[in-house]
Amino acid sequence: MTKLTSPLCRSALLLVFSLTLAVPALANDQGVVNPACKPEPENQCAFGELRNANLVGKDLHDGNYDTARMDGANLSGANLTGSSLQVANLTKANLSKARLVHAHLHAAQLMGANLSGADLSDAIMTKTFAMGANFTGANLSHASLQGADFSGATWTDGHVCKDGSIGGCR
């Protein structure tokens, strides 16, 4: 086994390792599916397969949707209060007027999602990928937005966020 005694070698290895961790993984992109996933309150839907599902107005509070595939799903008016959606894929999902109060959306993929009129108060959205999402009229009061990417998103007041809008809209 070769020893890495050179500070330059150690630094290069650390940089490669850090870059590997920084690349966003797609939620559930390995085809791992939870067959017990049922979209209902207080469920266990981690690794759930809910792509393009019609869940309009459903009560899904306090559920676990970590790494679930929900891209293209219609969750308009759904109640996801207190739910965990960490690393969930919600790309192009319709979450208009959805209740996401206290929802945990760390590293969730919301690219191109419609969150107009959604209530995201007290939500955790750290490192969320929300490029091109629509937040018109959404409530983001007390939401944690550190590291979230809002490049090209339409903000709560209707203006489009500049490229590089990290942690808020610029």
C-alpha positions in Angstrom: 0.0 0.0 0.0 1.4 3.4 -1.0 1.6 6.0 1.8 0.4 9.5 1.0 3.1 11.5 2.8 3.1 14.5 0.5 0.8 17.3 1.6 0.1 17.9 -2.1 -1.0 14.3 -2.6 -3.2 14.4 0.5 -4.8 17.7 -0.6 -5.4 16.4 -4.1 -7.1 13.2 -2.7 -9.2 15.3 -0.3 -10.3 17.5 -3.2 -11.3 14.5 -5.4 -13.3 13.0 -2.5 -15.0 16.3 -1.7 -16.0 16.8 -5.4 -17.5 13.3 -5.4 -19.7 14.1 -2.5 -20.7 17.4 -4.0 -22.3 15.9 -7.1 -26.1 15.8 -6.5 -27.4 12.2 -6.8 -30.9 11.6 -8.2 -33.4 10.4 -5.7 -33.8 6.7 -5.9 -31.9 6.6 -9.3 -30.9 3.0 -8.7 -34.4 1.5 -9.1 -34.7 0.6 -5.4 -38.4 0.7 -4.7 -40.4 0.4 -1.4 -43.4 -1.8 -2.4 -45.2 -1.0 0.9 -45.4 2.7 0.0 -49.0 3.9 0.3 -49.6 7.7 0.1 -51.4 8.2 3.4 -50.8 10.1 6.7 -47.8 9.1 8.8 -46.6 6.5 6.3 -43.2 5.0 5.5 -42.7 5.8 1.8 -38.9 6.2 1.8 -37.7 4.9 -1.7 -41.4 5.1 -2.8 -42.3 5.1 -6.5 -44.9 7.9 -7.0 -43.8 9.3 -10.3 -46.7 11.1 -12.1 -49.1 10.1 -9.2 -52.3 12.0 -8.9 -52.4 13.0 -5.2 -54.5 16.2 -5.4 -55.6 17.4 -2.0 -54.4 14.2 -0.2 -53.6 14.2 3.5 -50.0 13.0 3.6 -48.9 14.7 6.9 -45.9 13.4 8.9 -45.0 10.9 6.2 -41.5 9.7 5.3 -40.8 10.3 1.6 -37.0 10.4 1.8 -35.4 9.5 -1.6 -38.9 8.9 -3.1 -39.5 9.4 -6.8 -42.3 11.9 -7.0 -41.3 13.7 -10.2 -44.2 14.8 -12.2 -46.7 14.1 -9.4 -49.7 16.2 -8.9 -49.7 17.2 -5.2 -51.8 20.3 -5.7 -53.5 21.2 -2.4 -51.9 18.2 -0.6 -51.1 18.3 3.1 -47.4 17.3 3.6 -47.1 19.1 7.0 -44.3 17.7 9.0 -43.3 15.2 6.3 -39.7 14.3 5.5 -38.8 14.6 1.8 -35.0 14.6 2.0 -33.4 13.9 -1.3 -36.8 13.3 -2.8 -37.2 13.9 -6.6 -40.1 16.4 -7.1 -38.8 17.6 -10.5 -41.7 19.2 -12.4 -44.2 18.2 -9.6 -47.3 20.3 -9.0 -47.2 21.4 -5.4 -49.4 24.5 -5.9 -51.3 25.4 -2.7 -49.7 22.4 -0.9 -49.1 22.6 2.8 -45.4 21.9 3.5 -45.2 23.5 7.0 -42.3 22.1 9.0 -41.5 19.8 6.0 -37.9 18.6 5.7 -36.8 19.1 2.1 -33.0 18.8 2.5 -31.3 18.3 -0.9 -34.7 17.6 -2.5 -35.0 18.1 -6.2 -37.6 20.8 -7.0 -36.4 21.7 -10.5 -39.2 23.2 -12.5 -41.8 22.4 -9.8 -44.9 24.5 -9.3 -45.0 25.7 -5.6 -47.2 28.7 -6.3 -49.3 29.5 -3.2 -47.7 26.7 -1.2 -47.1 27.1 2.5 -43.5 26.3 3.2 -43.3 28.2 6.5 -40.7 26.7 8.9 -39.6 24.2 6.2 -36.0 23.0 6.0 -34.9 23.5 2.4 -31.1 23.4 2.9 -29.2 22.5 -0.2 -32.4 22.0 -2.1 -32.2 22.1 -6.0 -35.0 24.5 -6.9 -33.8 25.9 -10.2 -36.6 27.1 -12.4 -39.3 26.4 -9.8 -42.3 28.6 -9.3 -42.7 30.1 -5.8 -45.2 32.9 -6.8 -47.3 33.7 -3.7 -45.6 30.9 -1.6 -45.1 31.4 2.1 -41.4 30.9 3.0 -41.5 32.6 6.4 -38.9 31.1 8.8 -37.9 28.5 6.2 -34.2 27.4 6.3 -32.8 28.1 2.8 -29.0 27.7 3.4 -27.3 26.4 0.3 -30.5 26.0 -1.7 -30.2 26.9 -5.4 -32.9 29.1 -6.7 -31.3 30.0 -10.1 -34.0 30.9 -12.6 -36.8 30.3 -10.1 -39.8 32.6 -10.0 -39.8 34.1 -6.5 -42.7 34.8 -4.2 -43.2 38.3 -5.6 -43.0 37.1 -9.2 -39.5 38.2 -10.2 -37.1 35.7 -11.6 -34.0 34.8 -9.5 -30.6 35.4 -11.1 -28.2 32.6 -11.8 -26.2 31.8 -8.7 -29.1 32.6 -6.3 -27.9 30.4 -3.5 -29.7 30.6 -0.1 -32.3 32.9 -1.4 -33.4 34.8 -4.5 -31.1 37.5 -6.0 
